[in-house]
Amino acid sequence: ISPVELQNLAFGGKPLGLDTAVKLTRVFDRDRSGSIEFPEYATLHKFITSMQNAFSQTDSDRSGTLDQQEIVTALRVAGFDLSP
């Protein structure tokens, strides 16, 4: 999957967009081929799903956005170890 193809992938009903697709390709393209192979895509999908779940769990006021404290909590829920 190239970044151009990935940009149309929708998560939460919204397409990623080219800028985000390029960045995600850089992160998850382990063999540096410029595109995402199936195993790389599986890892990408798992990451995005994890972040969506963390967002849903921490959007305490159900506003559809996260404030600063909700972002910190969401990152911890997603498994990121943050130092103060």
Backbone atoms as SQL, in Angstrom:
CREATE TABLE atoms (id INTEGER PRIMARY KEY, chain TEXT, resi INTEGER, resn TEXT, atom TEXT, x REAL, y REAL, z REAL);
INSERT INTO atoms VALUES
  (1, 'A', 1, 'ILE', 'N', 0.861, -1.171, 0.000),
  (2, 'A', 1, 'ILE', 'CA', 0.000, 0.000, 0.000),
  (3, 'A', 1, 'ILE', 'C', 0.901, 1.227, 0.000),
  (4, 'A', 2, 'SER', 'N', 0.685, 2.104, -0.953),
  (5, 'A', 2, 'SER', 'CA', 1.462, 3.346, -1.017),
  (6, 'A', 2, 'SER', 'C', 0.779, 4.408, -0.148),
  (7, 'A', 3, 'PRO', 'N', 1.490, 5.487, 0.199),
  (8, 'A', 3, 'PRO', 'CA', 0.853, 6.572, 0.942),
  (9, 'A', 3, 'PRO', 'C', -0.369, 7.139, 0.209),
  (10, 'A', 4, 'VAL', 'N', -0.310, 7.181, -1.120),
  (11, 'A', 4, 'VAL', 'CA', -1.444, 7.702, -1.904),
  (12, 'A', 4, 'VAL', 'C', -2.670, 6.807, -1.709),
  (13, 'A', 5, 'GLU', 'N', -2.450, 5.489, -1.682),
  (14, 'A', 5, 'GLU', 'CA', -3.561, 4.565, -1.441),
  (15, 'A', 5, 'GLU', 'C', -4.015, 4.624, 0.013),
  (16, 'A', 6, 'LEU', 'N', -3.071, 4.738, 0.924),
  (17, 'A', 6, 'LEU', 'CA', -3.377, 4.752, 2.348),
  (18, 'A', 6, 'LEU', 'C', -4.163, 5.990, 2.767),
  (19, 'A', 7, 'GLN', 'N', -3.988, 7.098, 2.069),
  (20, 'A', 7, 'GLN', 'CA', -4.654, 8.339, 2.461),
  (21, 'A', 7, 'GLN', 'C', -6.175, 8.230, 2.466),
  (22, 'A', 8, 'ASN', 'N', -6.719, 7.306, 1.688),
  (23, 'A', 8, 'ASN', 'CA', -8.173, 7.160, 1.609),
  (24, 'A', 8, 'ASN', 'C', -8.733, 6.205, 2.647),
  (25, 'A', 9, 'LEU', 'N', -7.865, 5.544, 3.375),
  (26, 'A', 9, 'LEU', 'CA', -8.298, 4.631, 4.410),
  (27, 'A', 9, 'LEU', 'C', -8.989, 5.420, 5.513),
  (28, 'A', 10, 'ALA', 'N', -10.177, 5.002, 5.883),
  (29, 'A', 10, 'ALA', 'CA', -10.947, 5.738, 6.882),
  (30, 'A', 10, 'ALA', 'C', -10.908, 5.018, 8.226),
  (31, 'A', 11, 'PHE', 'N', -10.652, 5.754, 9.263),
  (32, 'A', 11, 'PHE', 'CA', -10.745, 5.289, 10.640),
  (33, 'A', 11, 'PHE', 'C', -11.682, 6.246, 11.351),
  (34, 'A', 12, 'GLY', 'N', -12.683, 5.689, 11.986),
  (35, 'A', 12, 'GLY', 'CA', -13.668, 6.540, 12.647),
  (36, 'A', 12, 'GLY', 'C', -14.468, 7.354, 11.657),
  (37, 'A', 13, 'GLY', 'N', -14.583, 6.852, 10.419),
  (38, 'A', 13, 'GLY', 'CA', -15.370, 7.535, 9.402),
  (39, 'A', 13, 'GLY', 'C', -14.658, 8.676, 8.699),
  (40, 'A', 14, 'LYS', 'N', -13.400, 8.910, 9.050),
  (41, 'A', 14, 'LYS', 'CA', -12.651, 10.013, 8.439),
  (42, 'A', 14, 'LYS', 'C', -11.421, 9.466, 7.731),
  (43, 'A', 15, 'PRO', 'N', -11.195, 9.891, 6.469),
  (44, 'A', 15, 'PRO', 'CA', -9.983, 9.441, 5.768),
  (45, 'A', 15, 'PRO', 'C', -8.737, 10.025, 6.436),
  (46, 'A', 16, 'LEU', 'N', -7.645, 9.300, 6.331),
  (47, 'A', 16, 'LEU', 'CA', -6.401, 9.740, 6.961),
  (48, 'A', 16, 'LEU', 'C', -5.841, 11.017, 6.352),
  (49, 'A', 17, 'GLY', 'N', -5.930, 11.147, 5.036),
  (50, 'A', 17, 'GLY', 'CA', -5.316, 12.278, 4.352),
  (51, 'A', 17, 'GLY', 'C', -3.873, 11.949, 3.998),
  (52, 'A', 18, 'LEU', 'N', -3.344, 12.629, 2.997),
  (53, 'A', 18, 'LEU', 'CA', -2.011, 12.310, 2.471),
  (54, 'A', 18, 'LEU', 'C', -0.900, 12.582, 3.483),
  (55, 'A', 19, 'ASP', 'N', -0.934, 13.704, 4.164),
  (56, 'A', 19, 'ASP', 'CA', 0.124, 14.044, 5.114),
  (57, 'A', 19, 'ASP', 'C', 0.250, 12.973, 6.196),
  (58, 'A', 20, 'THR', 'N', -0.865, 12.565, 6.763),
  (59, 'A', 20, 'THR', 'CA', -0.864, 11.519, 7.793),
  (60, 'A', 20, 'THR', 'C', -0.435, 10.185, 7.204),
  (61, 'A', 21, 'ALA', 'N', -0.902, 9.872, 6.003),
  (62, 'A', 21, 'ALA', 'CA', -0.535, 8.611, 5.348),
  (63, 'A', 21, 'ALA', 'C', 0.970, 8.533, 5.102),
  (64, 'A', 22, 'VAL', 'N', 1.582, 9.628, 4.690),
  (65, 'A', 22, 'VAL', 'CA', 3.031, 9.663, 4.469),
  (66, 'A', 22, 'VAL', 'C', 3.764, 9.415, 5.784),
  (67, 'A', 23, 'LYS', 'N', 3.323, 10.082, 6.844),
  (68, 'A', 23, 'LYS', 'CA', 3.972, 9.912, 8.148),
  (69, 'A', 23, 'LYS', 'C', 3.818, 8.489, 8.664),
  (70, 'A', 24, 'LEU', 'N', 2.624, 7.928, 8.539),
  (71, 'A', 24, 'LEU', 'CA', 2.406, 6.557, 8.994),
  (72, 'A', 24, 'LEU', 'C', 3.224, 5.564, 8.176),
  (73, 'A', 25, 'THR', 'N', 3.361, 5.819, 6.885),
  (74, 'A', 25, 'THR', 'CA', 4.182, 4.943, 6.044),
  (75, 'A', 25, 'THR', 'C', 5.627, 4.983, 6.507),
  (76, 'A', 26, 'ARG', 'N', 6.131, 6.149, 6.818),
  (77, 'A', 26, 'ARG', 'CA', 7.516, 6.264, 7.297),
  (78, 'A', 26, 'ARG', 'C', 7.724, 5.481, 8.592),
  (79, 'A', 27, 'VAL', 'N', 6.744, 5.513, 9.469),
  (80, 'A', 27, 'VAL', 'CA', 6.873, 4.825, 10.754),
  (81, 'A', 27, 'VAL', 'C', 6.758, 3.306, 10.604),
  (82, 'A', 28, 'PHE', 'N', 5.801, 2.850, 9.794),
  (83, 'A', 28, 'PHE', 'CA', 5.492, 1.420, 9.748),
  (84, 'A', 28, 'PHE', 'C', 6.143, 0.673, 8.585),
  (85, 'A', 29, 'ASP', 'N', 6.814, 1.359, 7.692),
  (86, 'A', 29, 'ASP', 'CA', 7.501, 0.732, 6.560),
  (87, 'A', 29, 'ASP', 'C', 8.875, 0.258, 7.019),
  (88, 'A', 30, 'ARG', 'N', 8.923, -0.892, 7.641),
  (89, 'A', 30, 'ARG', 'CA', 10.158, -1.384, 8.253),
  (90, 'A', 30, 'ARG', 'C', 11.255, -1.697, 7.244),
  (91, 'A', 31, 'ASP', 'N', 10.888, -2.134, 6.055),
  (92, 'A', 31, 'ASP', 'CA', 11.918, -2.476, 5.063),
  (93, 'A', 31, 'ASP', 'C', 12.294, -1.290, 4.176),
  (94, 'A', 32, 'ARG', 'N', 11.711, -0.128, 4.460),
  (95, 'A', 32, 'ARG', 'CA', 12.009, 1.119, 3.740),
  (96, 'A', 32, 'ARG', 'C', 11.787, 1.002, 2.233),
  (97, 'A', 33, 'SER', 'N', 10.734, 0.275, 1.853),
  (98, 'A', 33, 'SER', 'CA', 10.412, 0.098, 0.440),
  (99, 'A', 33, 'SER', 'C', 9.607, 1.265, -0.121),
  (100, 'A', 34, 'GLY', 'N', 9.076, 2.121, 0.755),
  (101, 'A', 34, 'GLY', 'CA', 8.241, 3.237, 0.317),
  (102, 'A', 34, 'GLY', 'C', 6.767, 2.896, 0.310),
  (103, 'A', 35, 'SER', 'N', 6.469, 1.642, 0.630),
  (104, 'A', 35, 'SER', 'CA', 5.065, 1.223, 0.735),
  (105, 'A', 35, 'SER', 'C', 4.940, 0.264, 1.907),
  (106, 'A', 36, 'ILE', 'N', 3.719, -0.042, 2.258),
  (107, 'A', 36, 'ILE', 'CA', 3.454, -0.900, 3.409),
  (108, 'A', 36, 'ILE', 'C', 3.000, -2.265, 2.913),
  (109, 'A', 37, 'GLU', 'N', 3.762, -3.285, 3.266),
  (110, 'A', 37, 'GLU', 'CA', 3.405, -4.669, 2.946),
  (111, 'A', 37, 'GLU', 'C', 2.362, -5.143, 3.964),
  (112, 'A', 38, 'PHE', 'N', 1.768, -6.308, 3.727),
  (113, 'A', 38, 'PHE', 'CA', 0.698, -6.780, 4.601),
  (114, 'A', 38, 'PHE', 'C', 1.099, -6.873, 6.074),
  (115, 'A', 39, 'PRO', 'N', 2.244, -7.474, 6.426),
  (116, 'A', 39, 'PRO', 'CA', 2.593, -7.533, 7.857),
  (117, 'A', 39, 'PRO', 'C', 2.761, -6.133, 8.477),
  (118, 'A', 40, 'GLU', 'N', 3.308, -5.211, 7.698),
  (119, 'A', 40, 'GLU', 'CA', 3.456, -3.833, 8.181),
  (120, 'A', 40, 'GLU', 'C', 2.083, -3.186, 8.358),
  (121, 'A', 41, 'TYR', 'N', 1.174, -3.470, 7.428),
  (122, 'A', 41, 'TYR', 'CA', -0.186, -2.935, 7.535),
  (123, 'A', 41, 'TYR', 'C', -0.885, -3.507, 8.764),
  (124, 'A', 42, 'ALA', 'N', -0.683, -4.788, 9.052),
  (125, 'A', 42, 'ALA', 'CA', -1.306, -5.395, 10.229),
  (126, 'A', 42, 'ALA', 'C', -0.845, -4.677, 11.500),
  (127, 'A', 43, 'THR', 'N', 0.431, -4.331, 11.567),
  (128, 'A', 43, 'THR', 'CA', 0.956, -3.593, 12.715),
  (129, 'A', 43, 'THR', 'C', 0.359, -2.189, 12.771),
  (130, 'A', 44, 'LEU', 'N', 0.276, -1.526, 11.640),
  (131, 'A', 44, 'LEU', 'CA', -0.336, -0.196, 11.559),
  (132, 'A', 44, 'LEU', 'C', -1.785, -0.242, 12.016),
  (133, 'A', 45, 'HIS', 'N', -2.525, -1.209, 11.537),
  (134, 'A', 45, 'HIS', 'CA', -3.944, -1.327, 11.894),
  (135, 'A', 45, 'HIS', 'C', -4.108, -1.566, 13.391),
  (136, 'A', 46, 'LYS', 'N', -3.268, -2.410, 13.954),
  (137, 'A', 46, 'LYS', 'CA', -3.326, -2.681, 15.390),
  (138, 'A', 46, 'LYS', 'C', -3.054, -1.401, 16.184),
  (139, 'A', 47, 'PHE', 'N', -2.075, -0.609, 15.752),
  (140, 'A', 47, 'PHE', 'CA', -1.754, 0.651, 16.423),
  (141, 'A', 47, 'PHE', 'C', -2.930, 1.623, 16.365),
  (142, 'A', 48, 'ILE', 'N', -3.499, 1.808, 15.191),
  (143, 'A', 48, 'ILE', 'CA', -4.605, 2.764, 15.045),
  (144, 'A', 48, 'ILE', 'C', -5.820, 2.302, 15.846),
  (145, 'A', 49, 'THR', 'N', -6.111, 1.013, 15.817),
  (146, 'A', 49, 'THR', 'CA', -7.234, 0.493, 16.592),
  (147, 'A', 49, 'THR', 'C', -7.000, 0.715, 18.087),
  (148, 'A', 50, 'SER', 'N', -5.785, 0.490, 18.531),
  (149, 'A', 50, 'SER', 'CA', -5.438, 0.718, 19.930),
  (150, 'A', 50, 'SER', 'C', -5.629, 2.184, 20.314),
  (151, 'A', 51, 'MET', 'N', -5.202, 3.081, 19.436),
  (152, 'A', 51, 'MET', 'CA', -5.356, 4.510, 19.719),
  (153, 'A', 51, 'MET', 'C', -6.824, 4.922, 19.717),
  (154, 'A', 52, 'GLN', 'N', -7.622, 4.362, 18.810),
  (155, 'A', 52, 'GLN', 'CA', -9.056, 4.655, 18.793),
  (156, 'A', 52, 'GLN', 'C', -9.710, 4.197, 20.094),
  (157, 'A', 53, 'ASN', 'N', -9.354, 3.017, 20.550),
  (158, 'A', 53, 'ASN', 'CA', -9.916, 2.504, 21.799),
  (159, 'A', 53, 'ASN', 'C', -9.512, 3.377, 22.979),
  (160, 'A', 54, 'ALA', 'N', -8.257, 3.790, 23.016),
  (161, 'A', 54, 'ALA', 'CA', -7.787, 4.668, 24.087),
  (162, 'A', 54, 'ALA', 'C', -8.534, 6.002, 24.048),
  (163, 'A', 55, 'PHE', 'N', -8.746, 6.532, 22.854),
  (164, 'A', 55, 'PHE', 'CA', -9.493, 7.786, 22.708),
  (165, 'A', 55, 'PHE', 'C', -10.900, 7.623, 23.262),
  (166, 'A', 56, 'SER', 'N', -11.569, 6.560, 22.857),
  (167, 'A', 56, 'SER', 'CA', -12.949, 6.328, 23.298),
  (168, 'A', 56, 'SER', 'C', -13.045, 6.177, 24.803),
  (169, 'A', 57, 'GLN', 'N', -12.082, 5.497, 25.385),
  (170, 'A', 57, 'GLN', 'CA', -12.101, 5.263, 26.828),
  (171, 'A', 57, 'GLN', 'C', -11.840, 6.533, 27.632),
  (172, 'A', 58, 'THR', 'N', -11.112, 7.472, 27.065),
  (173, 'A', 58, 'THR', 'CA', -10.690, 8.639, 27.846),
  (174, 'A', 58, 'THR', 'C', -11.415, 9.931, 27.499),
  (175, 'A', 59, 'ASP', 'N', -12.245, 9.924, 26.487),
  (176, 'A', 59, 'ASP', 'CA', -13.036, 11.117, 26.144),
  (177, 'A', 59, 'ASP', 'C', -14.200, 11.198, 27.136),
  (178, 'A', 60, 'SER', 'N', -13.867, 11.579, 28.373),
  (179, 'A', 60, 'SER', 'CA', -14.823, 11.491, 29.476),
  (180, 'A', 60, 'SER', 'C', -16.068, 12.346, 29.291),
  (181, 'A', 61, 'ASP', 'N', -15.946, 13.481, 28.625),
  (182, 'A', 61, 'ASP', 'CA', -17.117, 14.339, 28.418),
  (183, 'A', 61, 'ASP', 'C', -17.812, 14.074, 27.083),
  (184, 'A', 62, 'ARG', 'N', -17.306, 13.061, 26.335),
  (185, 'A', 62, 'ARG', 'CA', -17.882, 12.662, 25.038),
  (186, 'A', 62, 'ARG', 'C', -17.995, 13.831, 24.056),
  (187, 'A', 63, 'SER', 'N', -16.987, 14.702, 24.105),
  (188, 'A', 63, 'SER', 'CA', -16.978, 15.876, 23.232),
  (189, 'A', 63, 'SER', 'C', -16.461, 15.564, 21.834),
  (190, 'A', 64, 'GLY', 'N', -15.799, 14.420, 21.684),
  (191, 'A', 64, 'GLY', 'CA', -15.190, 14.097, 20.402),
  (192, 'A', 64, 'GLY', 'C', -13.787, 14.671, 20.266),
  (193, 'A', 65, 'THR', 'N', -13.331, 15.356, 21.296),
  (194, 'A', 65, 'THR', 'CA', -11.970, 15.873, 21.351),
  (195, 'A', 65, 'THR', 'C', -11.397, 15.539, 22.724),
  (196, 'A', 66, 'LEU', 'N', -10.076, 15.573, 22.816),
  (197, 'A', 66, 'LEU', 'CA', -9.423, 15.307, 24.092),
  (198, 'A', 66, 'LEU', 'C', -8.742, 16.566, 24.594),
  (199, 'A', 67, 'ASP', 'N', -8.941, 16.872, 25.879),
  (200, 'A', 67, 'ASP', 'CA', -8.197, 17.976, 26.469),
  (201, 'A', 67, 'ASP', 'C', -6.827, 17.439, 26.885),
  (202, 'A', 68, 'GLN', 'N', -5.998, 18.307, 27.448),
  (203, 'A', 68, 'GLN', 'CA', -4.628, 17.923, 27.765),
  (204, 'A', 68, 'GLN', 'C', -4.570, 16.719, 28.696),
  (205, 'A', 69, 'GLN', 'N', -5.369, 16.706, 29.744),
  (206, 'A', 69, 'GLN', 'CA', -5.335, 15.581, 30.691),
  (207, 'A', 69, 'GLN', 'C', -5.859, 14.307, 30.044),
  (208, 'A', 70, 'GLU', 'N', -6.885, 14.426, 29.207),
  (209, 'A', 70, 'GLU', 'CA', -7.414, 13.246, 28.518),
  (210, 'A', 70, 'GLU', 'C', -6.376, 12.661, 27.553),
  (211, 'A', 71, 'ILE', 'N', -5.569, 13.518, 26.930),
  (212, 'A', 71, 'ILE', 'CA', -4.514, 13.035, 26.027),
  (213, 'A', 71, 'ILE', 'C', -3.490, 12.228, 26.808),
  (214, 'A', 72, 'VAL', 'N', -3.067, 12.745, 27.950),
  (215, 'A', 72, 'VAL', 'CA', -2.095, 12.028, 28.790),
  (216, 'A', 72, 'VAL', 'C', -2.676, 10.674, 29.198),
  (217, 'A', 73, 'THR', 'N', -3.924, 10.660, 29.629),
  (218, 'A', 73, 'THR', 'CA', -4.578, 9.420, 30.037),
  (219, 'A', 73, 'THR', 'C', -4.706, 8.461, 28.851),
  (220, 'A', 74, 'ALA', 'N', -5.078, 8.972, 27.683),
  (221, 'A', 74, 'ALA', 'CA', -5.230, 8.130, 26.495),
  (222, 'A', 74, 'ALA', 'C', -3.906, 7.480, 26.114),
  (223, 'A', 75, 'LEU', 'N', -2.826, 8.225, 26.178),
  (224, 'A', 75, 'LEU', 'CA', -1.522, 7.661, 25.849),
  (225, 'A', 75, 'LEU', 'C', -1.131, 6.570, 26.836),
  (226, 'A', 76, 'ARG', 'N', -1.448, 6.779, 28.110),
  (227, 'A', 76, 'ARG', 'CA', -1.171, 5.732, 29.105),
  (228, 'A', 76, 'ARG', 'C', -2.032, 4.499, 28.856),
  (229, 'A', 77, 'VAL', 'N', -3.318, 4.700, 28.560),
  (230, 'A', 77, 'VAL', 'CA', -4.213, 3.583, 28.246),
  (231, 'A', 77, 'VAL', 'C', -3.695, 2.817, 27.038),
  (232, 'A', 78, 'ALA', 'N', -3.126, 3.529, 26.060),
  (233, 'A', 78, 'ALA', 'CA', -2.604, 2.900, 24.850),
  (234, 'A', 78, 'ALA', 'C', -1.264, 2.196, 25.073),
  (235, 'A', 79, 'GLY', 'N', -0.709, 2.337, 26.292),
  (236, 'A', 79, 'GLY', 'CA', 0.511, 1.612, 26.600),
  (237, 'A', 79, 'GLY', 'C', 1.788, 2.430, 26.572),
  (238, 'A', 80, 'PHE', 'N', 1.669, 3.733, 26.392),
  (239, 'A', 80, 'PHE', 'CA', 2.856, 4.585, 26.395),
  (240, 'A', 80, 'PHE', 'C', 3.209, 4.950, 27.836),
  (241, 'A', 81, 'ASP', 'N', 4.465, 4.775, 28.202),
  (242, 'A', 81, 'ASP', 'CA', 4.929, 5.088, 29.540),
  (243, 'A', 81, 'ASP', 'C', 5.477, 6.514, 29.521),
  (244, 'A', 82, 'LEU', 'N', 4.728, 7.424, 30.130),
  (245, 'A', 82, 'LEU', 'CA', 5.103, 8.839, 30.102),
  (246, 'A', 82, 'LEU', 'C', 5.696, 9.256, 31.435),
  (247, 'A', 83, 'SER', 'N', 6.771, 9.995, 31.380),
  (248, 'A', 83, 'SER', 'CA', 7.328, 10.549, 32.606),
  (249, 'A', 83, 'SER', 'C', 6.707, 11.921, 32.835),
  (250, 'A', 84, 'PRO', 'N', 6.640, 12.346, 34.088),
  (251, 'A', 84, 'PRO', 'CA', 6.032, 13.675, 34.371),
  (252, 'A', 84, 'PRO', 'C', 6.835, 14.737, 33.728);
